[in-house]
Structure formats: structure tokens, C-alpha cells
Amino acid sequence: MTVLVINSGSSSLKYAVVKPDTGEFLADGIVERIGEGPIADHDAALRAAFDALAAEGLHLDELGLVAVGHRVVHGGQTFYRPTVIDDALVAKLEELSPLAPLHNPPALLGIQVARKLLPELPHIAVFDTAFFHDLPEAASTYAIDHDLAQQWKIRRYGFHGTSHEYVSRQAAEFLGKPHDSLNQIVLHLGNGASASALSGGRPVDTSMGLTPMEGLVMGTRSGDVDPGVIMYLWRTAGMSVEEIETLLNRRSGVLGVGGQNDFRKLHELIESGDQNAQLAYDVYIHRLRKYVGAYLAVLGRADVISFTAGVGENDAAVRRDALSGLTGLGIEIDEGLNAERSKQARRISTPDSPVTVLVVPTNEELAIARSCADVVTS
């Protein structure tokens, strides 16, 4: 039994063929530069993915596919379980596009193309927001007019939920403890970045909000910003809503401050004495530490803090600086363990640290594949 997992972006399409029971990846890859050259659109991108699989001797009709799983960023208030896709669901997802204008429309394109090319298989949507659907109202509610918020479905939805749930369960497994026995902080640090606080296995807070723009400083997104900045830019700088949205989504964060959102290159700029790069890094770390401290307060105590995703798994300096000097809060990093590189889950805190600190590789494709398999077998 295998599942084809598709993560469709505006200019790229990631794919993987996964055995959900064993976790084995038969293949995975990415088709980039959609809309340029020979990859004219998402139809061409998916066909190119199929061609790449065939070149490896993997023909779709011989793989035992039972479903196609689609990552969908925003499920709104309605969708919080893996859901079989039909025409009615596609229409409802189109209505949700304003909540995630950079993410949901390309996901819909991928869904429409895949349903056309693989009509005989069930297509299942797995939502980034699902894990945070039942956040406590105190955490999910914005302090704005209640009726207005209800009318326009404004609340904290949270994102990267598939990753946060997967990593928190892997952390519990690593420690040999029940998932619902632990208080956890998960730090998903990639180009998009988010933090979550889990009590007894359930999320009680998360940093992203109505959209994936709130919270931590990210590669190109601002994270938390005074809403007054938006009105100021509109009134005083004469910027349109679309220009401000592009600024906060694509020209802010580490890139906006430091000129580079690849952390490897950012470190090179810092070593060369680039002050803007240093400032970008300092702002990034400062915000990260604020969220760790806030979530320790929300939880009362933490048993484990886990780093995951591209930056979290690979950048020892970020991990060190995010948690340095916090021995008074029960957090002590082992410099040697932190500096080691591995693709496996591992502990980087000292043996005496009351809070265990882990690096846990995320695997959203496997999590999506397993969700799809559960739907099919049930």
C-alpha cells in the first residue's frame, strides 16, 4: 500500500511516494519554475513528476497506490480532519482562499490537475490548520469586536499543524513516554516558522494566527508587527493593501532586514562583518526567545522542547542562541551534542537539564500519507 503525496506551491510542486505502514519513501522530488520554460503550468509539472518516477522505474499503475494526499494550508473553521475531495469540497476551498492567498490557490491547482490525471484514486485533503482546531478560546480569540469576528471567521487558526503533531509524537516516542503525559514546546523553524505549546498532547497555543504571517520572524515574512504599521504605510506612504501584503509576506523577515533568507549565507554575511545581517539574526533570535518564554509561562512547566524543520534541524547556532542562558528556567544545552550533525532524532540538552531539548526531523509527507491511509482503511 502506497500513497502519492502532493504539496503544490505557486511555482513548485513537491511529490513523494510513501509506504505509510513502514515509513519507506519509494521516491520524492520537486518540480520547480512552474510557468517558466517547458513547465508551463501545474498540469505540466505533475506530468513531469510522473515522468521522473517512470525514469526511476516507478510506474503509477504498479505501485499499489491507494490514495493521493494533498497538503492544504488553510481549512478554515470547517475542515479539521483529512477529507476526501469532491467537487463540493473544491468549491468550499476556493471560498477559503482569501484566508491563505499565497498557499490555498496553488494547492487547489494541484488538486484539480491530480484529480484529472488520476481520476480512479481517492484524493484526500490534509489541512495544516487541523491540529490547532480545538485551541482554547483564550488562545484562539482575537480581542476585536465579537460579532465582526464571528461574521468573518476571524480567529487564530495556526499552521504547520501536521509537522507540530508529528514532531511532538516522535519526541514522546524518543523519550519512551505517552504523548498525553508531556508538556511540550515545538519550534518549527524553516523559511516559514512557527511555535506551539502542547499540554497533555493537545495544543494550547501557537504562534501563527488567522494567516501564516503572524508570530516568529521568518525567512521573508515579518511575523508579529504592530497593526498600526499597516495603517501608517497606507495613509502616509501611500502603499496599497496589495503592496503592504507583498511587503509583509515576501520582503520582510530575515530577508527584509538582512538581505538574505538562506541562513547559511546569512552566517557568511555575519562573519564578513555585515551589520544588517547581524541585526536580522539578532531580531530572529530575540523573537524566538520571547515565544519560548511565553510558552513556558502558558504551560507552567515544559518537559521537552523540540527543534525541527530546515533551520531547526540544521543550524546549531540558532538552537544554541535561542536557549542560551536559560538555566534558571531549567534549560541547559550541551554544546558538544548540539554541534553534532545527524538525520536522526537526538537529545542536545545536558543530562542534568530538567527540560529535555531535542532535535526531531519532521516528516510532513509521511504524516500526510498515514492520515490518508487511515481514511482509506476506515
N, C-alpha and C positions, 0 to 999 in steps of 0.2 A: 504494500500500500504506500503510495507516494502522493504528495501534494505539490502543485506548482504554486509558488508564492510570487506575487507581483506587487511591486512598490513603484507606482508611476508618478514621476515628477513632471514639471513643465518642460524640461529639456533633457531628461534622462529617464530610463526605465530599468530598474533593478529586478532581477529574477533569480529564483532558486528552485531546485527540485529536491524535496526533502522527504525522508522517511520519518514520519512523526514518532513512530514507536521506538526507534533506535537513536534518533537524532542525527542519522547519517545524511550528509549532503551529497547527492549524486552529481550535482553541478550548481554553480551560481555564477552570476556575471552582471554586467551593466552595459546598456546601450546608451551612449551619450550623444550630445549635439543633435538632438531631435529638432527638425526644422532647418537643418543645415546639410548641404550636400546630398548624399544618397538616402539619408534617413529623413525623409520629407515630413513624416508625421508619426503618430503613435502606432498606427497600423503597420507602417514600415518598420518601426522599432521592434514591435513584438514579432514580426516575421523574421527580423534579423536575429532575435533571441532564439527562435526556433531553429534557424539555420546554424547558429553557433552550437546548439545542443546536438543537432544532427551530425555536425562535424566531429563531435566527440563520441559519436556512435550511440547517442541517446535519442531515440525516436519516440515521440509523444505517445503513439499508439502501442508502444511496447513497454512503457514504464509503470503500468499499473496505477495510473492517475485516478484518484477518487474525487478530487475537487481542485478548484483554483481559488486560492486565498488572496484577497486584495486588502492591502493596508489602506484604510480610510482615516484621515486625521480627525475629522470632526463629525460626531454622531448626534450633536445637539442633546436635547433632553430625552429624545425618543429612543435612540438606539444605543444600547449599552450591553448588548450581547452579540456574539457572532451571528450574523443574519444572512440567510440565503437571499441572493439578489434576484429580483424580478423587475419588470418594468415599473411597477408602483414604487419600489424602493429607489430606483434610479431617479424618479421624479421627485421623491422626497429629499434625496441627497442633493439634487440641484437646488432645492429651496434653502438648503443649509450652506450653500457656497459663500454667501456674504460673511459667515462666521469664520471661514478659513479661505479667503480668496486666493491665496498663493498655493494652497495644498489640495483642497477638495476638487476644483475643476480638472486638474490633470489626473487625479485619481479616477474621476468619472470617465475621462477619455480612455484610460487604461481598461476600465471595466467594460465600456461599450465595445472596444476593439476585441478584447478577450472573449466576450460573450459571442461575438460574431464568428471568431475564428475557432472557438472551442464550444460549440452550442450543445454538445451532448453531455458536458460535465456540469455539476452544480458549481456556481460561483458564490463565494461567501465573503461578505464584508466583515473585517475585524477592525474595531474602532479604537483609535488612540485615546479617546476620552473615556472609554468604558470603565476602566479600573477606578476612576475617580467619581463615578456617577453618584455614589452614596456618601460623598463627603458630608461631614456635619454641617448643618445650616450656618453655623457661626463662621465656618471656613469658606463656604461656597457663596455666601451672600455679600454683595457689594452694598455699601451704605449710601444708596441712591433711592429715589422715590420708588416705593414698593410696587405700586400699580404699573409704573412705567417699566420696571424690571420684569414684572410678570408678563406684560404685553409683548415685550421684545425678547423675552427669554434670555435676559442678561444675568449671568451668574459665573462663578468660577467653574470651568469645565475640567481644566488640567489636560496635559498631553504627555506623550511618551509613556502612556499607561501600560502598554504591552511590555515595554522594557522594565519599568519600575516593578511590575508584578513578577516578571521572570527573574530579575536580579534578586529581589527580596526572597523568593523561594529558593533560589540557588544558594543564597547566603545562609538560610536556615539549614539547608541540606549539608552545606560545608561544615557548619557548626554542630551538626547532628542533633538539632533541636526542632521541635514543632514550629511551623511557621507562625501559628497564632499565639506562641508563647513569648515572642520577641517584640521589643520596641526598636524600630529601625529608621535610619535616615539613609535614603538612596540619592546619590548625586550622579545624574546622567549628564555627562559633560562631553558634548560633541560640538559641531557647528551650531546646532540648537542645543540649549542646555536647560535642565530643569532639576528641581529638588523635590523630594517628597518625604513626609513624615508618616510612619506606619505604627499604629498601636495595636498589638494583638493580631497582626496580619492584615489589618484594614487601614487604608489611608485616612488620615485625619487632617492633612493639609498638603498642598502642593503649590509650587511657585508660579506656574503658568495659569492663565486665567480664562477670560472669555475667548481669547485668541492665544496662539503660541508666542505672543510678543512680550508678555509680562514676565517679571521675575529676574532671574540671573542675567548678567551680561553675557551675550552670546557672540558668535563669530561675526554676524552682520546685523543682529537685532539689538536694540537698546536695552531690553529688559525694563525694569521699573523706571518710570520717568514721571515727573510732576505733570498731571494733565494740563496744567496751566501753560506748559511749554507749547502744547499743540495750539491753543487759542492765541498765544503770543505770536507764533510763526504765521498763523493765518491772518491775524489782524495787522501785525507790524511788518513782517517780512513779505506779506502778500503771497504766501505759498498756498496752493490749493490743497484740498483734502488728499487728493491722489499723490501730490508731491510730498506731503508730510508722511503719508503711509509708506511711500517708497523710501524716504529718508530713514524712518524708524525700523523698517524691515530689512533694507538692503545696504544702507550706507551708514550704519551705526555700529554699536558694539565694539569689539576689538578692532575691526577694520576701520570704523569711523574715527576712533581715537588714535590708533597706532599705525594705520595704513596697511595692515596685513592681518588676515584672519587665520592663516595657517600657523599654528603655534610653533612649529619647527623653525619657520622663517622669522616669526616674532622673536624667538630667543636669539637668533642670529643678529637681528637688528639691535636687540638689547645689549648683546656682547660688543657690538660695534660702537656703542655709546649713544644710540638713538633715544632721545628723551621722550618722544611721543610713544614709542614702542614700550618703554618702561612704564609710562603713565597708564597705557592701556592695560598692561599686565597688572599693575597695582590696583586699578579700578576693578578689574575682573576678580582678583583675589579678595579684595575688600568686600564686594557684594556677596561672594561665596561664603566668607566667614560670617557675615551678618545672618545669612539664612541658616547656617549650621547652628549658630547661637539661638536664633529664634525657634528653631525646631526642637532644640534641647529644652527650651522653656515650654513649648507646647506639649511635649511628651512627658516632661518631668524627669525623665532619665532615658538614656539610649543604651541598648545592648550592643548594637553594631552600626557602623557607618560604612557604606559601600560606595566605591568609585566605579563608574562604568562608562562605556561609550569611548569614542576615539581619543579624546583628551584625557578623560578619567582613567582609561586603561593604560595609556602610554606615556603620559607626561609626569614624571616623578617630581619635578619641581612644583607643579601645580598642587599635587597631593601634599607635599611637604609644607608648602607655604599656606595652604588652606587650613591646615590643622596644627601648625607650629604654635608653641606657647600656650597650649590649652590643657596642660597637665592638671591645672586646677579644676577643670571640667571633666577630668577622668580620661583624657585622650592623650596618648603618648605614642608617637610614630618611631619605629625602628629605622634609622637611616639606611642601614645595610639592606634590610628586607625591601624597603621602599625603592631602592635603586635597582633591584633585580628586575629583569625583563622576563616575562612568561606569558603564554597564552592561556594559562590555567588560572582558576580562582586561587587566591592566595592571601595570607594574612600579612599585613605590613605594620601592625602595632606591636609594641613590646609585650613580652609575656605577662608583665605586671599591669598593663593598661586595663583599667576597669571597663573601658569601652573598646570592643574589638573593632579594628579597622581592616577592611578587606578591599581587594581589587577583584571584581567579578565581571568577566567578559559578558556582555549582553548578547542575546541571540534572538532578535525580534522575528526573524524568519521562521525559526524553529517554533517559537511560541505561537505564531500565526498558524503554522502547519498543524500543530497539535489542537488548536481551537477548531480548525476546520474538520480534523479527523473526529473530534468529539461530536460535532454537528452531524456529520455523515453517519457515524455509527449509532447515534441515538435516534 
